[in-house]
Amino acid sequence: MQLTDDEIREILIRQRKQKKRRQRKLRRFVLLIIAVLVIVLAVGIFINRDARINSRGIIFIDAGHGGVDGGSKVGKRLEKEDTLALSLAVRDELESLGFKVCMSRTGDEDVDREERGKIANKKNAQLFLSIHRNQASEGEGVEVYIPSKNDKESRMLGTNVINALAEQGFTKRSVRVGTLITEKDDYVENSVPTMPSSLVEVGFMQNKHDNQLFDGNLENNAKAIALAIEATFDAIYTEEE
Ligand SMILES: [Zn+2]
């Protein structure tokens, strides 16, 4: 079969186009491979970073109340807002100390009281701190409740937290076992977690001095609580190894 010059030219052009298409495909393939490698590398670095945070330990911070449950209310002050503000600040401090922090809520959410301990158990948290504020017409300072079984570790956590806040200027009340009513019962926040736990009442909402200490010294209070948790964690877990 004889081909005309035009036909030969057409064939050559087609062949060149095909070659270019193949080259483009190859280039796209190489780019895809590079992208996959970059993603794999990035995920690897991320997991590594996460593992490093994990290696220090897992702390559960429970911001008391939330959503429809406002907690105590004094004037415009809502307990659920105070507990969240302090809890978030404590989380930041703990993370900067290298801990992984799990929380019952990070916004104004409804969280069942029992659910808080259950989440902590599921997350394998190693220490549990529930943050609240007190309400009574009279009263000043910080109070801590630990589980009725009065275990050494929970007592250590509660004692370290109350001492840390006393150093920030709060009146030191006491570390109490059980509930306000009886030493034999537990607040749900202390009965569900399977790890050492405490519930801290950071000052009274009717007390001006407590509120000043709470609002005006939030970062330092958070740092103090985080350091108290760190000391407790190290005493319980690091020295065992
Ligand atoms: Zn409360």
py3Dmol code that shows the C-alpha trace and the ligand (Angstrom):
import py3Dmol

protein = """\
ATOM      1  CA  MET A   1       0.000   0.000   0.000  1.00  0.00           C
ATOM      2  CA  GLN A   2       1.356   3.325  -1.041  1.00  0.00           C
ATOM      3  CA  LEU A   3       0.944   6.231   1.371  1.00  0.00           C
ATOM      4  CA  THR A   4       0.788   9.773   0.212  1.00  0.00           C
ATOM      5  CA  ASP A   5       3.014  12.384   1.830  1.00  0.00           C
ATOM      6  CA  ASP A   6      -0.033  13.790   3.607  1.00  0.00           C
ATOM      7  CA  GLU A   7      -0.920  10.408   5.015  1.00  0.00           C
ATOM      8  CA  ILE A   8       2.612   9.836   6.232  1.00  0.00           C
ATOM      9  CA  ARG A   9       2.610  13.253   7.878  1.00  0.00           C
ATOM     10  CA  GLU A  10      -0.691  12.448   9.563  1.00  0.00           C
ATOM     11  CA  ILE A  11       0.684   9.180  10.915  1.00  0.00           C
ATOM     12  CA  LEU A  12       3.775  10.909  12.238  1.00  0.00           C
ATOM     13  CA  ILE A  13       1.684  13.589  13.932  1.00  0.00           C
ATOM     14  CA  ARG A  14      -0.556  10.932  15.500  1.00  0.00           C
ATOM     15  CA  GLN A  15       2.463   8.996  16.738  1.00  0.00           C
ATOM     16  CA  ARG A  16       3.935  12.135  18.276  1.00  0.00           C
ATOM     17  CA  LYS A  17       0.626  12.906  19.988  1.00  0.00           C
ATOM     18  CA  GLN A  18       0.467   9.380  21.350  1.00  0.00           C
ATOM     19  CA  LYS A  19       3.978   9.671  22.657  1.00  0.00           C
ATOM     20  CA  LYS A  20       3.155  12.968  24.370  1.00  0.00           C
ATOM     21  CA  ARG A  21       0.035  11.436  25.903  1.00  0.00           C
ATOM     22  CA  ARG A  22       2.096   8.538  27.253  1.00  0.00           C
ATOM     23  CA  GLN A  23       4.624  10.968  28.700  1.00  0.00           C
ATOM     24  CA  ARG A  24       1.824  12.978  30.313  1.00  0.00           C
ATOM     25  CA  LYS A  25       0.358   9.807  31.816  1.00  0.00           C
ATOM     26  CA  LEU A  26       3.740   8.805  33.167  1.00  0.00           C
ATOM     27  CA  ARG A  27       4.275  12.268  34.647  1.00  0.00           C
ATOM     28  CA  ARG A  28       0.844  12.130  36.294  1.00  0.00           C
ATOM     29  CA  PHE A  29       1.627   8.680  37.686  1.00  0.00           C
ATOM     30  CA  VAL A  30       4.947   9.863  39.141  1.00  0.00           C
ATOM     31  CA  LEU A  31       3.238  12.888  40.700  1.00  0.00           C
ATOM     32  CA  LEU A  32       0.601  10.601  42.212  1.00  0.00           C
ATOM     33  CA  ILE A  33       3.285   8.362  43.701  1.00  0.00           C
ATOM     34  CA  ILE A  34       5.051  11.414  45.162  1.00  0.00           C
ATOM     35  CA  ALA A  35       1.765  12.688  46.623  1.00  0.00           C
ATOM     36  CA  VAL A  36       1.046   9.298  48.213  1.00  0.00           C
ATOM     37  CA  LEU A  37       4.552   9.191  49.675  1.00  0.00           C
ATOM     38  CA  VAL A  38       4.152  12.705  51.102  1.00  0.00           C
ATOM     39  CA  ILE A  39       0.805  11.765  52.688  1.00  0.00           C
ATOM     40  CA  VAL A  40       2.225   8.540  54.143  1.00  0.00           C
ATOM     41  CA  LEU A  41       5.155  10.483  55.562  1.00  0.00           C
ATOM     42  CA  ALA A  42       2.907  13.193  57.031  1.00  0.00           C
ATOM     43  CA  VAL A  43       0.597  10.613  58.647  1.00  0.00           C
ATOM     44  CA  GLY A  44       3.656   8.845  60.013  1.00  0.00           C
ATOM     45  CA  ILE A  45       4.944  12.045  61.599  1.00  0.00           C
ATOM     46  CA  PHE A  46       1.482  12.783  63.002  1.00  0.00           C
ATOM     47  CA  ILE A  47       1.100   9.306  64.524  1.00  0.00           C
ATOM     48  CA  ASN A  48       4.579   9.587  65.957  1.00  0.00           C
ATOM     49  CA  ARG A  49       3.732  12.918  67.528  1.00  0.00           C
ATOM     50  CA  ASP A  50       0.513  11.443  68.934  1.00  0.00           C
ATOM     51  CA  ALA A  51       2.435   8.503  70.343  1.00  0.00           C
ATOM     52  CA  ARG A  52       4.876  10.878  71.986  1.00  0.00           C
ATOM     53  CA  ILE A  53       2.007  12.724  73.698  1.00  0.00           C
ATOM     54  CA  ASN A  54       0.518   9.351  74.668  1.00  0.00           C
ATOM     55  CA  SER A  55       3.745   8.218  76.177  1.00  0.00           C
ATOM     56  CA  ARG A  56       3.384  10.693  79.032  1.00  0.00           C
ATOM     57  CA  GLY A  57      -0.074   9.458  79.990  1.00  0.00           C
ATOM     58  CA  ILE A  58      -3.763  10.161  79.549  1.00  0.00           C
ATOM     59  CA  ILE A  59      -5.617  12.573  81.821  1.00  0.00           C
ATOM     60  CA  PHE A  60      -9.379  13.047  81.880  1.00  0.00           C
ATOM     61  CA  ILE A  61     -10.714  16.510  82.659  1.00  0.00           C
ATOM     62  CA  ASP A  62     -14.430  16.780  83.323  1.00  0.00           C
ATOM     63  CA  ALA A  63     -15.872  20.269  82.997  1.00  0.00           C
ATOM     64  CA  GLY A  64     -18.811  20.087  85.404  1.00  0.00           C
ATOM     65  CA  HIS A  65     -22.392  20.453  84.094  1.00  0.00           C
ATOM     66  CA  GLY A  66     -23.053  21.857  80.576  1.00  0.00           C
ATOM     67  CA  GLY A  67     -25.908  22.291  78.124  1.00  0.00           C
ATOM     68  CA  VAL A  68     -29.310  22.310  79.836  1.00  0.00           C
ATOM     69  CA  ASP A  69     -27.575  21.637  83.151  1.00  0.00           C
ATOM     70  CA  GLY A  70     -26.163  25.024  84.067  1.00  0.00           C
ATOM     71  CA  GLY A  71     -25.087  23.946  87.543  1.00  0.00           C
ATOM     72  CA  SER A  72     -25.244  26.663  90.169  1.00  0.00           C
ATOM     73  CA  LYS A  73     -26.304  30.136  89.178  1.00  0.00           C
ATOM     74  CA  VAL A  74     -25.449  33.280  91.087  1.00  0.00           C
ATOM     75  CA  GLY A  75     -26.525  36.491  89.414  1.00  0.00           C
ATOM     76  CA  LYS A  76     -25.328  36.194  85.846  1.00  0.00           C
ATOM     77  CA  ARG A  77     -22.639  33.722  86.757  1.00  0.00           C
ATOM     78  CA  LEU A  78     -23.227  30.164  85.597  1.00  0.00           C
ATOM     79  CA  GLU A  79     -21.229  27.301  87.039  1.00  0.00           C
ATOM     80  CA  LYS A  80     -21.095  25.471  83.681  1.00  0.00           C
ATOM     81  CA  GLU A  81     -19.276  28.435  82.112  1.00  0.00           C
ATOM     82  CA  ASP A  82     -16.736  28.737  84.915  1.00  0.00           C
ATOM     83  CA  THR A  83     -15.996  25.016  84.878  1.00  0.00           C
ATOM     84  CA  LEU A  84     -15.503  25.000  81.110  1.00  0.00           C
ATOM     85  CA  ALA A  85     -13.185  28.018  81.096  1.00  0.00           C
ATOM     86  CA  LEU A  86     -10.948  26.526  83.775  1.00  0.00           C
ATOM     87  CA  SER A  87     -11.080  23.008  82.317  1.00  0.00           C
ATOM     88  CA  LEU A  88      -9.973  24.198  78.877  1.00  0.00           C
ATOM     89  CA  ALA A  89      -7.096  26.120  80.427  1.00  0.00           C
ATOM     90  CA  VAL A  90      -6.079  23.048  82.463  1.00  0.00           C
ATOM     91  CA  ARG A  91      -6.174  20.961  79.283  1.00  0.00           C
ATOM     92  CA  ASP A  92      -3.830  23.390  77.514  1.00  0.00           C
ATOM     93  CA  GLU A  93      -1.386  23.322  80.421  1.00  0.00           C
ATOM     94  CA  LEU A  94      -1.432  19.530  80.609  1.00  0.00           C
ATOM     95  CA  GLU A  95      -0.866  19.242  76.871  1.00  0.00           C
ATOM     96  CA  SER A  96       2.108  21.552  77.100  1.00  0.00           C
ATOM     97  CA  LEU A  97       3.454  19.190  79.785  1.00  0.00           C
ATOM     98  CA  GLY A  98       3.179  16.380  77.231  1.00  0.00           C
ATOM     99  CA  PHE A  99      -0.003  14.674  78.421  1.00  0.00           C
ATOM    100  CA  LYS A 100      -2.828  13.501  76.253  1.00  0.00           C
ATOM    101  CA  VAL A 101      -6.022  15.059  77.601  1.00  0.00           C
ATOM    102  CA  CYS A 102      -9.551  13.743  77.126  1.00  0.00           C
ATOM    103  CA  MET A 103     -12.528  15.849  78.132  1.00  0.00           C
ATOM    104  CA  SER A 104     -16.195  15.240  78.823  1.00  0.00           C
ATOM    105  CA  ARG A 105     -17.011  18.387  76.854  1.00  0.00           C
ATOM    106  CA  THR A 106     -15.174  21.237  75.164  1.00  0.00           C
ATOM    107  CA  GLY A 107     -18.259  23.385  74.566  1.00  0.00           C
ATOM    108  CA  ASP A 108     -21.688  24.006  76.028  1.00  0.00           C
ATOM    109  CA  GLU A 109     -22.861  20.426  75.578  1.00  0.00           C
ATOM    110  CA  ASP A 110     -25.185  18.110  77.470  1.00  0.00           C
ATOM    111  CA  VAL A 111     -23.221  15.215  78.888  1.00  0.00           C
ATOM    112  CA  ASP A 112     -24.849  12.700  81.206  1.00  0.00           C
ATOM    113  CA  ARG A 113     -23.038  12.546  84.555  1.00  0.00           C
ATOM    114  CA  GLU A 114     -22.524   8.805  84.333  1.00  0.00           C
ATOM    115  CA  GLU A 115     -21.312   9.092  80.766  1.00  0.00           C
ATOM    116  CA  ARG A 116     -18.328  11.201  81.890  1.00  0.00           C
ATOM    117  CA  GLY A 117     -16.737   8.387  83.852  1.00  0.00           C
ATOM    118  CA  LYS A 118     -17.657   5.890  81.162  1.00  0.00           C
ATOM    119  CA  ILE A 119     -15.858   7.941  78.510  1.00  0.00           C
ATOM    120  CA  ALA A 120     -12.801   8.168  80.762  1.00  0.00           C
ATOM    121  CA  ASN A 121     -12.805   4.381  81.239  1.00  0.00           C
ATOM    122  CA  LYS A 122     -13.158   3.793  77.514  1.00  0.00           C
ATOM    123  CA  LYS A 123     -10.274   6.167  76.788  1.00  0.00           C
ATOM    124  CA  ASN A 124      -8.074   4.357  79.321  1.00  0.00           C
ATOM    125  CA  ALA A 125      -7.510   7.603  81.202  1.00  0.00           C
ATOM    126  CA  GLN A 126      -5.123   7.315  84.142  1.00  0.00           C
ATOM    127  CA  LEU A 127      -6.347  10.193  86.307  1.00  0.00           C
ATOM    128  CA  PHE A 128      -9.793  11.790  86.451  1.00  0.00           C
ATOM    129  CA  LEU A 129     -10.509  15.302  87.675  1.00  0.00           C
ATOM    130  CA  SER A 130     -13.983  16.783  87.721  1.00  0.00           C
ATOM    131  CA  ILE A 131     -14.025  20.578  87.996  1.00  0.00           C
ATOM    132  CA  HIS A 132     -16.908  22.358  89.728  1.00  0.00           C
ATOM    133  CA  ARG A 133     -17.714  25.453  91.747  1.00  0.00           C
ATOM    134  CA  ASN A 134     -19.416  25.560  95.100  1.00  0.00           C
ATOM    135  CA  GLN A 135     -22.602  27.271  96.136  1.00  0.00           C
ATOM    136  CA  ALA A 136     -23.706  28.196  99.624  1.00  0.00           C
ATOM    137  CA  SER A 137     -24.731  31.486 101.141  1.00  0.00           C
ATOM    138  CA  GLU A 138     -21.691  31.291 103.415  1.00  0.00           C
ATOM    139  CA  GLY A 139     -18.401  29.729 102.530  1.00  0.00           C
ATOM    140  CA  GLU A 140     -15.056  30.486 101.003  1.00  0.00           C
ATOM    141  CA  GLY A 141     -12.294  28.437  99.475  1.00  0.00           C
ATOM    142  CA  VAL A 142     -11.577  25.179  97.752  1.00  0.00           C
ATOM    143  CA  GLU A 143     -13.000  21.798  98.634  1.00  0.00           C
ATOM    144  CA  VAL A 144     -12.254  18.390  97.141  1.00  0.00           C
ATOM    145  CA  TYR A 145     -14.287  15.188  97.163  1.00  0.00           C
ATOM    146  CA  ILE A 146     -12.673  11.807  96.670  1.00  0.00           C
ATOM    147  CA  PRO A 147     -14.342   8.380  96.259  1.00  0.00           C
ATOM    148  CA  SER A 148     -15.853   6.699  99.329  1.00  0.00           C
ATOM    149  CA  LYS A 149     -13.376   3.827  99.023  1.00  0.00           C
ATOM    150  CA  ASN A 150     -10.825   6.444 100.089  1.00  0.00           C
ATOM    151  CA  ASP A 151      -8.002   5.015  97.996  1.00  0.00           C
ATOM    152  CA  LYS A 152      -4.519   6.365  98.490  1.00  0.00           C
ATOM    153  CA  GLU A 153      -4.139   7.539  94.866  1.00  0.00           C
ATOM    154  CA  SER A 154      -7.375   9.542  94.749  1.00  0.00           C
ATOM    155  CA  ARG A 155      -6.497  11.113  98.080  1.00  0.00           C
ATOM    156  CA  MET A 156      -3.094  12.056  96.709  1.00  0.00           C
ATOM    157  CA  LEU A 157      -4.696  13.654  93.644  1.00  0.00           C
ATOM    158  CA  GLY A 158      -7.221  15.576  95.737  1.00  0.00           C
ATOM    159  CA  THR A 159      -4.600  16.704  98.229  1.00  0.00           C
ATOM    160  CA  ASN A 160      -2.199  17.876  95.525  1.00  0.00           C
ATOM    161  CA  VAL A 161      -4.963  19.816  93.770  1.00  0.00           C
ATOM    162  CA  ILE A 162      -6.233  21.524  96.932  1.00  0.00           C
ATOM    163  CA  ASN A 163      -2.687  22.444  98.008  1.00  0.00           C
ATOM    164  CA  ALA A 164      -1.893  23.857  94.560  1.00  0.00           C
ATOM    165  CA  LEU A 165      -4.985  26.079  94.616  1.00  0.00           C
ATOM    166  CA  ALA A 166      -4.289  27.165  98.193  1.00  0.00           C
ATOM    167  CA  GLU A 167      -0.927  28.408  96.931  1.00  0.00           C
ATOM    168  CA  GLN A 168      -2.837  30.536  94.425  1.00  0.00           C
ATOM    169  CA  GLY A 169      -4.594  32.279  97.308  1.00  0.00           C
ATOM    170  CA  PHE A 170      -7.737  30.215  97.817  1.00  0.00           C
ATOM    171  CA  THR A 171      -8.716  29.294 101.342  1.00  0.00           C
ATOM    172  CA  LYS A 172      -7.973  25.636 101.865  1.00  0.00           C
ATOM    173  CA  ARG A 173     -11.031  23.824 103.142  1.00  0.00           C
ATOM    174  CA  SER A 174     -10.692  20.051 103.108  1.00  0.00           C
ATOM    175  CA  VAL A 175     -10.397  16.853 101.120  1.00  0.00           C
ATOM    176  CA  ARG A 176     -13.630  15.035 101.914  1.00  0.00           C
ATOM    177  CA  VAL A 177     -14.517  11.406 101.406  1.00  0.00           C
ATOM    178  CA  GLY A 178     -17.803  10.546  99.685  1.00  0.00           C
ATOM    179  CA  THR A 179     -20.381  13.305  99.373  1.00  0.00           C
ATOM    180  CA  LEU A 180     -21.435  16.360 101.345  1.00  0.00           C
ATOM    181  CA  ILE A 181     -24.116  14.198 102.990  1.00  0.00           C
ATOM    182  CA  THR A 182     -22.241  10.987 103.759  1.00  0.00           C
ATOM    183  CA  GLU A 183     -18.831   9.380 103.523  1.00  0.00           C
ATOM    184  CA  LYS A 184     -20.463   6.144 102.372  1.00  0.00           C
ATOM    185  CA  ASP A 185     -21.897   7.442  99.121  1.00  0.00           C
ATOM    186  CA  ASP A 186     -20.211   8.824  96.009  1.00  0.00           C
ATOM    187  CA  TYR A 187     -20.772  11.551  93.500  1.00  0.00           C
ATOM    188  CA  VAL A 188     -21.305   9.845  90.137  1.00  0.00           C
ATOM    189  CA  GLU A 189     -18.165  11.590  88.845  1.00  0.00           C
ATOM    190  CA  ASN A 190     -16.162   9.666  91.439  1.00  0.00           C
ATOM    191  CA  SER A 191     -17.980   6.319  91.364  1.00  0.00           C
ATOM    192  CA  VAL A 192     -17.856   5.506  87.638  1.00  0.00           C
ATOM    193  CA  PRO A 193     -14.182   6.101  86.730  1.00  0.00           C
ATOM    194  CA  THR A 194     -11.948   3.073  87.318  1.00  0.00           C
ATOM    195  CA  MET A 195      -8.868   5.306  87.723  1.00  0.00           C
ATOM    196  CA  PRO A 196      -7.937   7.554  90.675  1.00  0.00           C
ATOM    197  CA  SER A 197     -10.341  10.492  90.706  1.00  0.00           C
ATOM    198  CA  SER A 198     -11.302  13.678  92.486  1.00  0.00           C
ATOM    199  CA  LEU A 199     -13.988  16.308  92.234  1.00  0.00           C
ATOM    200  CA  VAL A 200     -12.795  19.802  93.021  1.00  0.00           C
ATOM    201  CA  GLU A 201     -15.029  22.738  93.951  1.00  0.00           C
ATOM    202  CA  VAL A 202     -12.958  25.770  92.967  1.00  0.00           C
ATOM    203  CA  GLY A 203     -14.299  28.434  95.298  1.00  0.00           C
ATOM    204  CA  PHE A 204     -17.820  29.611  96.109  1.00  0.00           C
ATOM    205  CA  MET A 205     -19.804  31.458  93.489  1.00  0.00           C
ATOM    206  CA  GLN A 206     -21.345  33.832  96.056  1.00  0.00           C
ATOM    207  CA  ASN A 207     -17.978  34.781  97.437  1.00  0.00           C
ATOM    208  CA  LYS A 208     -16.409  37.889  95.908  1.00  0.00           C
ATOM    209  CA  HIS A 209     -12.896  36.961  96.927  1.00  0.00           C
ATOM    210  CA  ASP A 210     -13.215  33.481  95.434  1.00  0.00           C
ATOM    211  CA  ASN A 211     -14.615  34.921  92.205  1.00  0.00           C
ATOM    212  CA  GLN A 212     -11.764  37.410  91.974  1.00  0.00           C
ATOM    213  CA  LEU A 213      -9.267  34.621  92.449  1.00  0.00           C
ATOM    214  CA  PHE A 214     -11.118  32.507  89.920  1.00  0.00           C
ATOM    215  CA  ASP A 215     -11.440  35.123  87.170  1.00  0.00           C
ATOM    216  CA  GLY A 216      -8.314  37.165  87.693  1.00  0.00           C
ATOM    217  CA  ASN A 217      -5.938  34.253  88.028  1.00  0.00           C
ATOM    218  CA  LEU A 218      -7.371  31.702  85.639  1.00  0.00           C
ATOM    219  CA  GLU A 219      -4.124  30.837  83.851  1.00  0.00           C
ATOM    220  CA  ASN A 220      -2.162  30.405  87.070  1.00  0.00           C
ATOM    221  CA  ASN A 221      -4.938  28.347  88.639  1.00  0.00           C
ATOM    222  CA  ALA A 222      -4.912  26.133  85.558  1.00  0.00           C
ATOM    223  CA  LYS A 223      -1.149  25.800  85.680  1.00  0.00           C
ATOM    224  CA  ALA A 224      -1.283  24.955  89.391  1.00  0.00           C
ATOM    225  CA  ILE A 225      -3.887  22.237  88.819  1.00  0.00           C
ATOM    226  CA  ALA A 226      -1.905  20.831  85.869  1.00  0.00           C
ATOM    227  CA  LEU A 227       1.272  20.661  87.954  1.00  0.00           C
ATOM    228  CA  ALA A 228      -0.636  18.973  90.778  1.00  0.00           C
ATOM    229  CA  ILE A 229      -1.904  16.383  88.303  1.00  0.00           C
ATOM    230  CA  GLU A 230       1.592  15.919  86.892  1.00  0.00           C
ATOM    231  CA  ALA A 231       3.063  15.358  90.362  1.00  0.00           C
ATOM    232  CA  THR A 232       0.328  12.837  91.171  1.00  0.00           C
ATOM    233  CA  PHE A 233       0.779  11.076  87.854  1.00  0.00           C
ATOM    234  CA  ASP A 234       4.531  10.782  88.313  1.00  0.00           C
ATOM    235  CA  ALA A 235       4.134   9.489  91.868  1.00  0.00           C
ATOM    236  CA  ILE A 236       1.596   6.834  90.863  1.00  0.00           C
ATOM    237  CA  TYR A 237       2.789   5.719  87.465  1.00  0.00           C
ATOM    238  CA  THR A 238       6.371   6.714  86.828  1.00  0.00           C
ATOM    239  CA  GLU A 239       7.883   5.428  90.032  1.00  0.00           C
ATOM    240  CA  GLU A 240       6.221   2.030  89.548  1.00  0.00           C
ATOM    241  CA  GLU A 241       8.236   1.333  86.409  1.00  0.00           C
TER     242      GLU A 241
END
"""
ligand_1 = """\
1
ZN
Zn -21.249 21.517 90.216
"""
view = py3Dmol.view(width=600, height=400)
view.addModel(protein, "pdb")
view.setStyle({"model": 0}, {"cartoon": {"style": "trace"}})
view.addModel(ligand_1, "xyz")
view.setStyle({"model": 1}, {"stick": {}})
view.zoomTo()
view.show()
